[in-house]
């Protein structure tokens, strides 16, 4: 079992808290795993389909950056059956730099 960097875990928890504050219930993020610099987050919800479902995942990258990280969205994993009733996406992110202390992001309206 991999040892998780506690600073990275706290940073991701903060980003998820911030993401969920402004995007739930349409999209709710949940940490799946951390493996080195790779972070996997699951997004569930009704989403706003006119916005583009994958945009909800990409928004998490922008929150990571707003908090001071250097982040990259590597992949978006979707349900096998596009027409199914499953309302989830999984984002695979790489974090190259995580600040010692997250910045306070600007309020989102």
C-alpha positions as CSV (number, residue, x, y, z in Angstrom):
1,X,0.0,0.0,0.0
2,X,1.4,3.4,-1.0
3,X,2.1,6.0,1.6
4,X,0.0,9.1,1.0
5,X,1.6,12.5,1.4
6,X,-0.6,14.1,4.1
7,X,0.0,17.6,2.8
8,X,-1.3,16.5,-0.6
9,X,-4.3,14.7,1.0
10,X,-5.2,17.8,3.0
11,X,-4.8,19.9,-0.1
12,X,-7.1,17.6,-2.1
13,X,-9.7,17.5,0.7
14,X,-9.7,21.3,0.7
15,X,-10.2,21.5,-3.0
16,X,-13.0,19.0,-2.9
17,X,-14.7,20.9,-0.1
18,X,-14.5,24.1,-2.1
19,X,-15.7,22.4,-5.3
20,X,-18.7,20.8,-3.6
21,X,-19.6,24.1,-1.8
22,X,-20.3,25.8,-5.2
23,X,-21.3,22.9,-7.5
24,X,-23.4,20.5,-5.4
25,X,-25.9,19.0,-5.9
26,X,-25.4,19.2,-9.7
27,X,-21.9,17.7,-9.3
28,X,-20.4,16.3,-6.1
29,X,-16.7,15.3,-6.0
30,X,-15.3,12.5,-3.9
31,X,-11.7,11.4,-3.6
32,X,-11.1,7.9,-5.0
33,X,-7.3,7.6,-4.6
34,X,-3.9,9.3,-4.5
35,X,-0.9,7.5,-6.0
36,X,2.2,9.7,-6.0
37,X,1.4,12.8,-8.0
38,X,-1.8,11.2,-9.6
39,X,-5.1,12.0,-8.0
40,X,-8.4,10.2,-9.0
41,X,-11.7,12.0,-8.2
42,X,-15.2,10.7,-8.9
43,X,-17.9,13.2,-9.8
44,X,-21.6,12.3,-9.4
45,X,-24.8,14.3,-9.9
46,X,-27.4,15.4,-12.3
47,X,-24.8,17.8,-14.1
48,X,-25.9,20.6,-16.4
49,X,-25.8,18.8,-19.7
50,X,-25.9,22.0,-21.7
51,X,-22.7,23.1,-20.0
52,X,-20.9,19.9,-21.2
53,X,-20.6,17.2,-18.6
54,X,-16.8,17.0,-18.8
55,X,-16.6,20.7,-18.0
56,X,-17.7,19.7,-14.5
57,X,-14.6,17.6,-14.2
58,X,-12.3,20.2,-15.8
59,X,-13.6,22.8,-13.2
60,X,-11.8,20.8,-10.5
61,X,-8.5,21.4,-12.3
62,X,-9.2,25.1,-12.1
63,X,-10.0,24.9,-8.4
64,X,-6.7,23.1,-7.8
65,X,-4.9,25.9,-9.6
66,X,-6.9,28.6,-7.8
67,X,-5.7,27.1,-4.5
68,X,-2.1,27.3,-5.8
69,X,-1.3,23.9,-7.4
70,X,0.1,23.2,-10.8
71,X,-2.4,20.6,-12.1
72,X,-3.2,18.7,-15.3
73,X,-6.3,16.8,-16.2
74,X,-4.9,13.6,-17.7
75,X,-8.2,11.7,-18.4
76,X,-11.9,11.7,-18.0
77,X,-13.4,8.3,-17.6
78,X,-17.1,8.0,-18.6
79,X,-19.7,5.2,-18.2
80,X,-19.4,2.6,-21.0
81,X,-22.9,3.2,-22.2
82,X,-23.3,6.9,-23.0
83,X,-27.1,6.6,-23.0
84,X,-27.3,4.9,-19.6
85,X,-28.9,6.6,-16.6
86,X,-25.5,6.6,-14.8
87,X,-24.6,10.1,-13.8
88,X,-20.9,10.0,-13.0
89,X,-17.4,10.8,-14.4
90,X,-14.0,10.1,-13.0
91,X,-11.2,12.6,-13.4
92,X,-7.5,11.6,-13.3
93,X,-5.3,14.5,-12.4
94,X,-1.6,15.0,-12.0
95,X,-0.4,17.5,-9.5
96,X,3.1,18.8,-10.2
97,X,3.3,21.3,-7.4
98,X,1.3,21.7,-4.2
99,X,1.7,24.8,-2.1
100,X,2.6,24.5,1.6
101,X,-0.6,26.4,2.4
102,X,-3.5,26.6,-0.1
103,X,-4.5,30.1,-1.2
104,X,-8.0,31.3,-0.5
105,X,-9.7,31.3,-3.8
106,X,-12.0,34.1,-5.0
107,X,-15.7,33.6,-4.1
108,X,-17.6,32.1,-7.0
109,X,-21.1,33.3,-7.8
